[in-house]
Amino acid sequence: MLKVRQMNRLASVNLLVLLCCASFANAQSSVEDALFQSSVTSLSQKQFAVADSGFKTLQELESPNPRGLMGRLQVRMAAKDVEGAIRLLQDELAKDPSNALLYMAMGDIAARAGRFDLALAQYQETLGKMKPGADDNLFLNGPGASADPVEQAVHILVGTEDTPRGLEGVYRRIAEVSLRKGDVKTSLAATTKMTAIHATGPNLTNLAVLLEMDGQKDSAAKAYKAALLANPNNGVALNNLAFLMSENGGDLDEALAYAKQGEVLLKGASEAADTVGWIYLKKGNTDIAITKFAQAFRVSPANKSYRDHLSQAFAKTSNGSPAVEALQEALKSQNNAENQKKILELLDRLSPK
């Protein structure tokens, strides 16, 4: 149960920062700007050959500015030509084998393609090629939120600059790719280094989540509290700390206060409602727990954790009506769309009018 919650929480922390290329705000001239913009437009319209030609011309015109090359990479990724993107970067690395940005770009391409070992090797190469001072601002943008490869490619080129710079950005990539491989310890080590560079609330929250996944509960609680010192309105840290306390002998009243504050800040997210319900269940207030678990279930009826919590809460209720008995049976049945619909109908019947 806890592992499922931790993975859900990681998604809301926004640790995920791989799959990145560049956003280039400082162009050299209006002519080159216009060529860049027209190439992006062609890319967005899936005119891949036209876009690639434009980016190639841009690459020739304004070397060493990398945006033309990054555009050509994104054309290939949008067209699902991963091997073509890798070959293009290999050619560039053969010309400039000491360029840390190229290794980072190769890592991002590999990570985006799910080739995690290659990605990690390229990020390590990036670390080895970075020159102190000169590469402190090393930057590649990302990620796009869309699963559509064309939308993703366009965002990577022109979207908001949302990836850390320099060493922090490289360690963040290593942390994410390692976690996707299931290697929590390597992810934790990279996140520890990232947090030492820049102890922001989100970085501390990510560190806390990984410490919790690694079984270091006390250290995780300290990291969550440090995240809250950095930003008292960090809803994710409040929610996760509340759940951690409730599961590890903490003060339930204090945990509930954290959970309620987190629920407000997270605007009623299902994870937050579930945490509040879980603490109420532990405090013996079954009715409120059921209300909160039902709220979470209505948002995400396929979530097994919410089903289990509802089942546990109804098992403790004194209401032995036929509707409650039917709901308890439904919660134990196969988790499919028909079953979820039945549970929702039963919850509606049991809700106060």
SULVENWO-V621756 format. One record per residue. RES is the residue in one letter. PHI is phi in whole degrees, -180 to 180 (none if undefined). OMEGA is omega in whole degrees, -180 to 180 (none if undefined). D_CENTER is the distance of its C-alpha to the mean C-alpha in Angstrom with 1 decimal. Layout:
BEGIN
res:RES phi:PHI omega:OMEGA d_center:D_CENTER
res:RES phi:PHI omega:OMEGA d_center:D_CENTER
END
This chain:
BEGIN
res:M phi:none omega:-178 d_center:19.8
res:L phi:-66 omega:-179 d_center:18.1
res:K phi:-62 omega:179 d_center:15.9
res:V phi:-60 omega:-179 d_center:14.8
res:R phi:-64 omega:-179 d_center:14.0
res:Q phi:-64 omega:180 d_center:12.1
res:M phi:-67 omega:175 d_center:9.7
res:N phi:-60 omega:-177 d_center:9.5
res:R phi:-69 omega:178 d_center:9.0
res:L phi:-58 omega:180 d_center:6.1
res:A phi:-62 omega:-178 d_center:4.2
res:S phi:-81 omega:179 d_center:6.3
res:V phi:-73 omega:-177 d_center:6.1
res:N phi:67 omega:172 d_center:3.7
res:L phi:-70 omega:-169 d_center:4.4
res:L phi:-66 omega:-175 d_center:3.5
res:V phi:-141 omega:177 d_center:7.0
res:L phi:-87 omega:178 d_center:9.4
res:L phi:59 omega:-166 d_center:11.7
res:C phi:-121 omega:163 d_center:13.4
res:C phi:-129 omega:-163 d_center:17.0
res:A phi:-113 omega:167 d_center:19.0
res:S phi:-116 omega:-171 d_center:19.8
res:F phi:-119 omega:-175 d_center:23.4
res:A phi:-84 omega:-173 d_center:25.0
res:N phi:-104 omega:180 d_center:28.2
res:A phi:-84 omega:-174 d_center:30.3
res:Q phi:-86 omega:-178 d_center:33.7
res:S phi:-158 omega:-180 d_center:35.8
res:S phi:-66 omega:178 d_center:35.9
res:V phi:-63 omega:-180 d_center:37.0
res:E phi:-69 omega:175 d_center:34.1
res:D phi:-58 omega:-178 d_center:31.7
res:A phi:-62 omega:179 d_center:33.4
res:L phi:-66 omega:178 d_center:33.0
res:F phi:-61 omega:-178 d_center:29.3
res:Q phi:-64 omega:180 d_center:28.8
res:S phi:-67 omega:178 d_center:31.1
res:S phi:-69 omega:176 d_center:29.3
res:V phi:-63 omega:178 d_center:25.9
res:T phi:-60 omega:178 d_center:27.8
res:S phi:-61 omega:178 d_center:29.2
res:L phi:-61 omega:-179 d_center:25.9
res:S phi:-63 omega:180 d_center:24.6
res:Q phi:-94 omega:179 d_center:27.8
res:K phi:64 omega:173 d_center:27.3
res:Q phi:-89 omega:-168 d_center:30.4
res:F phi:-65 omega:-179 d_center:29.0
res:A phi:-65 omega:179 d_center:32.4
res:V phi:-64 omega:-180 d_center:33.2
res:A phi:-63 omega:-178 d_center:29.8
res:D phi:-64 omega:178 d_center:30.2
res:S phi:-62 omega:179 d_center:33.7
res:G phi:-65 omega:180 d_center:32.8
res:F phi:-66 omega:178 d_center:30.0
res:K phi:-65 omega:176 d_center:32.5
res:T phi:-62 omega:178 d_center:35.2
res:L phi:-62 omega:179 d_center:32.9
res:Q phi:-60 omega:-180 d_center:32.0
res:E phi:-72 omega:-176 d_center:35.8
res:L phi:-76 omega:-168 d_center:36.6
res:E phi:-125 omega:173 d_center:34.3
res:S phi:-56 omega:12 d_center:33.7
res:P phi:-96 omega:175 d_center:32.1
res:N phi:-57 omega:-172 d_center:29.5
res:P phi:-86 omega:-171 d_center:26.7
res:R phi:-68 omega:176 d_center:25.6
res:G phi:-65 omega:178 d_center:28.1
res:L phi:-62 omega:-179 d_center:26.9
res:M phi:-63 omega:175 d_center:23.2
res:G phi:-63 omega:179 d_center:24.4
res:R phi:-64 omega:176 d_center:26.2
res:L phi:-63 omega:-177 d_center:23.3
res:Q phi:-70 omega:173 d_center:21.2
res:V phi:-59 omega:-179 d_center:24.3
res:R phi:-67 omega:179 d_center:24.3
res:M phi:-69 omega:177 d_center:20.6
res:A phi:-64 omega:179 d_center:21.2
res:A phi:-86 omega:180 d_center:24.3
res:K phi:63 omega:178 d_center:22.5
res:D phi:-105 omega:-177 d_center:24.8
res:V phi:-63 omega:-178 d_center:22.6
res:E phi:-63 omega:177 d_center:25.9
res:G phi:-64 omega:178 d_center:27.3
res:A phi:-65 omega:-180 d_center:24.4
res:I phi:-65 omega:179 d_center:24.9
res:R phi:-62 omega:179 d_center:28.6
res:L phi:-60 omega:179 d_center:28.4
res:L phi:-69 omega:177 d_center:26.5
res:Q phi:-60 omega:177 d_center:28.9
res:D phi:-63 omega:180 d_center:31.8
res:E phi:-68 omega:179 d_center:30.4
res:L phi:-67 omega:177 d_center:29.8
res:A phi:-64 omega:178 d_center:33.4
res:K phi:-80 omega:-173 d_center:34.6
res:D phi:-142 omega:-172 d_center:32.5
res:P phi:-71 omega:180 d_center:31.4
res:S phi:-103 omega:-175 d_center:30.7
res:N phi:-83 omega:-177 d_center:28.1
res:A phi:-62 omega:-179 d_center:24.8
res:L phi:-61 omega:-179 d_center:23.0
res:L phi:-68 omega:177 d_center:24.1
res:Y phi:-66 omega:178 d_center:22.7
res:M phi:-63 omega:178 d_center:19.3
res:A phi:-62 omega:178 d_center:19.5
res:M phi:-63 omega:177 d_center:20.7
res:G phi:-61 omega:-179 d_center:17.7
res:D phi:-66 omega:178 d_center:15.3
res:I phi:-63 omega:-180 d_center:17.6
res:A phi:-64 omega:180 d_center:17.7
res:A phi:-64 omega:179 d_center:14.0
res:R phi:-63 omega:179 d_center:13.7
res:A phi:-88 omega:-179 d_center:16.7
res:G phi:80 omega:178 d_center:15.3
res:R phi:-94 omega:-167 d_center:18.0
res:F phi:-69 omega:179 d_center:16.2
res:D phi:-64 omega:177 d_center:19.5
res:L phi:-63 omega:-180 d_center:20.6
res:A phi:-60 omega:-179 d_center:17.4
res:L phi:-64 omega:178 d_center:17.8
res:A phi:-63 omega:-180 d_center:21.5
res:Q phi:-70 omega:177 d_center:21.1
res:Y phi:-67 omega:175 d_center:18.8
res:Q phi:-66 omega:175 d_center:21.6
res:E phi:-61 omega:178 d_center:24.1
res:T phi:-58 omega:180 d_center:22.4
res:L phi:-59 omega:-179 d_center:22.8
res:G phi:-70 omega:-178 d_center:26.4
res:K phi:-93 omega:-176 d_center:27.2
res:M phi:-67 omega:180 d_center:25.9
res:K phi:-104 omega:-180 d_center:28.9
res:P phi:-54 omega:-178 d_center:28.8
res:G phi:91 omega:-177 d_center:29.4
res:A phi:-71 omega:-176 d_center:29.3
res:D phi:-111 omega:179 d_center:25.6
res:D phi:-63 omega:-178 d_center:24.3
res:N phi:-104 omega:-179 d_center:22.8
res:L phi:-50 omega:-170 d_center:21.5
res:F phi:-147 omega:168 d_center:18.9
res:L phi:-135 omega:-172 d_center:17.0
res:N phi:-83 omega:173 d_center:14.8
res:G phi:158 omega:-12 d_center:11.6
res:P phi:-98 omega:170 d_center:9.7
res:G phi:-82 omega:-179 d_center:11.2
res:A phi:-85 omega:-174 d_center:9.7
res:S phi:-85 omega:174 d_center:12.7
res:A phi:-78 omega:178 d_center:13.5
res:D phi:-70 omega:-174 d_center:16.9
res:P phi:-64 omega:179 d_center:17.6
res:V phi:-73 omega:177 d_center:20.0
res:E phi:-60 omega:179 d_center:17.8
res:Q phi:-61 omega:-178 d_center:15.1
res:A phi:-63 omega:-180 d_center:17.9
res:V phi:-65 omega:178 d_center:19.4
res:H phi:-60 omega:-179 d_center:16.3
res:I phi:-60 omega:-178 d_center:16.0
res:L phi:-81 omega:-172 d_center:19.6
res:V phi:-128 omega:-176 d_center:20.1
res:G phi:-78 omega:179 d_center:16.9
res:T phi:-60 omega:178 d_center:16.0
res:E phi:-74 omega:-173 d_center:15.8
res:D phi:-124 omega:178 d_center:12.3
res:T phi:-115 omega:179 d_center:12.2
res:P phi:-62 omega:-179 d_center:14.3
res:R phi:-98 omega:173 d_center:17.8
res:G phi:62 omega:-176 d_center:19.9
res:L phi:-59 omega:-180 d_center:19.3
res:E phi:-58 omega:-180 d_center:16.3
res:G phi:-65 omega:180 d_center:14.5
res:V phi:-69 omega:179 d_center:15.8
res:Y phi:-64 omega:178 d_center:15.0
res:R phi:-64 omega:177 d_center:11.3
res:R phi:-65 omega:180 d_center:11.5
res:I phi:-61 omega:179 d_center:13.6
res:A phi:-61 omega:-177 d_center:11.4
res:E phi:-68 omega:-178 d_center:8.4
res:V phi:-65 omega:178 d_center:11.2
res:S phi:-62 omega:179 d_center:13.2
res:L phi:-65 omega:178 d_center:10.8
res:R phi:-64 omega:175 d_center:10.6
res:K phi:-77 omega:-175 d_center:14.3
res:G phi:90 omega:-179 d_center:14.6
res:D phi:-97 omega:-175 d_center:16.0
res:V phi:-66 omega:-175 d_center:14.9
res:K phi:-66 omega:178 d_center:17.8
res:T phi:-67 omega:177 d_center:17.1
res:S phi:-62 omega:179 d_center:13.5
res:L phi:-64 omega:-180 d_center:15.1
res:A phi:-62 omega:180 d_center:17.8
res:A phi:-68 omega:180 d_center:15.7
res:T phi:-68 omega:176 d_center:13.7
res:T phi:-62 omega:178 d_center:17.2
res:K phi:-66 omega:179 d_center:18.6
res:M phi:-62 omega:-179 d_center:15.9
res:T phi:-71 omega:177 d_center:16.6
res:A phi:-65 omega:178 d_center:20.3
res:I phi:-74 omega:-174 d_center:20.1
res:H phi:-149 omega:-174 d_center:18.4
res:A phi:-84 omega:177 d_center:18.2
res:T phi:-81 omega:176 d_center:16.2
res:G phi:-58 omega:178 d_center:15.1
res:P phi:-61 omega:179 d_center:11.3
res:N phi:-64 omega:179 d_center:12.2
res:L phi:-66 omega:178 d_center:14.5
res:T phi:-66 omega:177 d_center:12.2
res:N phi:-61 omega:178 d_center:9.9
res:L phi:-60 omega:-179 d_center:13.4
res:A phi:-62 omega:180 d_center:14.6
res:V phi:-60 omega:-179 d_center:12.2
res:L phi:-70 omega:175 d_center:13.0
res:L phi:-61 omega:179 d_center:16.6
res:E phi:-65 omega:178 d_center:16.7
res:M phi:-63 omega:-180 d_center:15.6
res:D phi:-84 omega:178 d_center:18.3
res:G phi:85 omega:-179 d_center:20.8
res:Q phi:-93 omega:-171 d_center:21.4
res:K phi:-65 omega:-179 d_center:21.6
res:D phi:-64 omega:179 d_center:23.8
res:S phi:-66 omega:178 d_center:21.9
res:A phi:-63 omega:179 d_center:18.7
res:A phi:-61 omega:179 d_center:20.7
res:K phi:-64 omega:-180 d_center:22.0
res:A phi:-68 omega:176 d_center:18.6
res:Y phi:-62 omega:-180 d_center:17.5
res:K phi:-67 omega:176 d_center:20.9
res:A phi:-65 omega:177 d_center:20.5
res:A phi:-63 omega:180 d_center:17.3
res:L phi:-73 omega:173 d_center:19.5
res:L phi:-67 omega:178 d_center:22.3
res:A phi:-70 omega:180 d_center:20.2
res:N phi:-154 omega:-178 d_center:19.2
res:P phi:-63 omega:-179 d_center:21.0
res:N phi:-100 omega:177 d_center:19.1
res:N phi:-82 omega:-175 d_center:15.7
res:G phi:-61 omega:180 d_center:15.3
res:V phi:-64 omega:179 d_center:12.5
res:A phi:-62 omega:179 d_center:14.7
res:L phi:-62 omega:-180 d_center:17.7
res:N phi:-63 omega:-176 d_center:16.5
res:N phi:-69 omega:178 d_center:15.4
res:L phi:-64 omega:179 d_center:18.6
res:A phi:-59 omega:180 d_center:20.7
res:F phi:-65 omega:179 d_center:19.7
res:L phi:-59 omega:179 d_center:20.2
res:M phi:-62 omega:-177 d_center:23.6
res:S phi:-65 omega:-179 d_center:24.7
res:E phi:-91 omega:-173 d_center:24.2
res:N phi:-131 omega:172 d_center:25.8
res:G phi:77 omega:179 d_center:29.0
res:G phi:-78 omega:179 d_center:27.9
res:D phi:-68 omega:-175 d_center:29.8
res:L phi:-69 omega:178 d_center:28.9
res:D phi:-66 omega:178 d_center:30.1
res:E phi:-66 omega:179 d_center:28.0
res:A phi:-62 omega:-180 d_center:24.9
res:L phi:-65 omega:178 d_center:25.8
res:A phi:-62 omega:177 d_center:26.1
res:Y phi:-62 omega:-176 d_center:22.6
res:A phi:-64 omega:-180 d_center:21.3
res:K phi:-65 omega:178 d_center:23.3
res:Q phi:-64 omega:178 d_center:22.3
res:G phi:-63 omega:-180 d_center:18.6
res:E phi:-63 omega:178 d_center:19.4
res:V phi:-65 omega:-177 d_center:21.1
res:L phi:-68 omega:180 d_center:18.4
res:L phi:-89 omega:173 d_center:15.7
res:K phi:54 omega:175 d_center:18.4
res:G phi:72 omega:177 d_center:19.2
res:A phi:-56 omega:-176 d_center:15.8
res:S phi:-59 omega:179 d_center:16.8
res:E phi:-61 omega:-179 d_center:15.1
res:A phi:-69 omega:178 d_center:17.1
res:A phi:-61 omega:-180 d_center:20.3
res:D phi:-65 omega:179 d_center:20.0
res:T phi:-64 omega:178 d_center:19.9
res:V phi:-59 omega:179 d_center:22.9
res:G phi:-61 omega:-179 d_center:24.7
res:W phi:-63 omega:-179 d_center:24.2
res:I phi:-71 omega:176 d_center:25.8
res:Y phi:-61 omega:178 d_center:28.6
res:L phi:-62 omega:179 d_center:29.3
res:K phi:-68 omega:178 d_center:29.7
res:K phi:-82 omega:177 d_center:32.0
res:G phi:91 omega:179 d_center:34.1
res:N phi:-95 omega:-172 d_center:33.4
res:T phi:-67 omega:-176 d_center:32.9
res:D phi:-63 omega:179 d_center:33.5
res:I phi:-67 omega:178 d_center:30.7
res:A phi:-58 omega:-180 d_center:28.4
res:I phi:-62 omega:179 d_center:29.2
res:T phi:-59 omega:-178 d_center:28.6
res:K phi:-71 omega:178 d_center:25.1
res:F phi:-64 omega:178 d_center:24.3
res:A phi:-64 omega:177 d_center:25.8
res:Q phi:-61 omega:179 d_center:23.7
res:A phi:-65 omega:-178 d_center:20.5
res:F phi:-64 omega:-179 d_center:22.1
res:R phi:-62 omega:178 d_center:23.1
res:V phi:-76 omega:-176 d_center:19.6
res:S phi:-134 omega:-175 d_center:18.3
res:P phi:-65 omega:179 d_center:21.6
res:A phi:-85 omega:-176 d_center:20.3
res:N phi:-73 omega:-177 d_center:18.4
res:K phi:-64 omega:-179 d_center:20.7
res:S phi:-61 omega:-179 d_center:20.0
res:Y phi:-67 omega:176 d_center:21.2
res:R phi:-61 omega:-179 d_center:24.2
res:D phi:-61 omega:-179 d_center:25.1
res:H phi:-66 omega:176 d_center:25.0
res:L phi:-60 omega:-179 d_center:27.2
res:S phi:-62 omega:179 d_center:29.5
res:Q phi:-63 omega:-178 d_center:29.9
res:A phi:-69 omega:-180 d_center:30.6
res:F phi:-68 omega:177 d_center:33.2
res:A phi:-66 omega:-178 d_center:34.8
res:K phi:-100 omega:-178 d_center:35.7
res:T phi:-80 omega:178 d_center:37.0
res:S phi:-88 omega:-180 d_center:40.8
res:N phi:-79 omega:-178 d_center:40.6
res:G phi:-106 omega:-177 d_center:42.1
res:S phi:-67 omega:177 d_center:42.5
res:P phi:-57 omega:180 d_center:42.4
res:A phi:-64 omega:179 d_center:39.3
res:V phi:-67 omega:178 d_center:37.5
res:E phi:-62 omega:178 d_center:38.9
res:A phi:-66 omega:179 d_center:37.7
res:L phi:-67 omega:179 d_center:34.2
res:Q phi:-62 omega:177 d_center:34.1
res:E phi:-67 omega:-180 d_center:35.3
res:A phi:-64 omega:-179 d_center:32.7
res:L phi:-67 omega:179 d_center:29.8
res:K phi:-91 omega:-176 d_center:31.2
res:S phi:-85 omega:-178 d_center:31.5
res:Q phi:-59 omega:-177 d_center:29.4
res:N phi:-85 omega:176 d_center:26.1
res:N phi:-134 omega:-174 d_center:26.6
res:A phi:-61 omega:-180 d_center:26.8
res:E phi:-64 omega:179 d_center:30.4
res:N phi:-66 omega:179 d_center:29.9
res:Q phi:-62 omega:178 d_center:27.1
res:K phi:-62 omega:180 d_center:29.4
res:K phi:-63 omega:179 d_center:32.2
res:I phi:-63 omega:180 d_center:30.2
res:L phi:-62 omega:178 d_center:29.3
res:E phi:-65 omega:179 d_center:33.0
res:L phi:-68 omega:177 d_center:34.1
res:L phi:-64 omega:178 d_center:31.8
res:D phi:-63 omega:179 d_center:33.3
res:R phi:-64 omega:-178 d_center:36.8
res:L phi:-87 omega:-178 d_center:36.2
res:S phi:-72 omega:177 d_center:34.7
res:P phi:-61 omega:180 d_center:37.2
res:K phi:-85 omega:none d_center:38.9
END
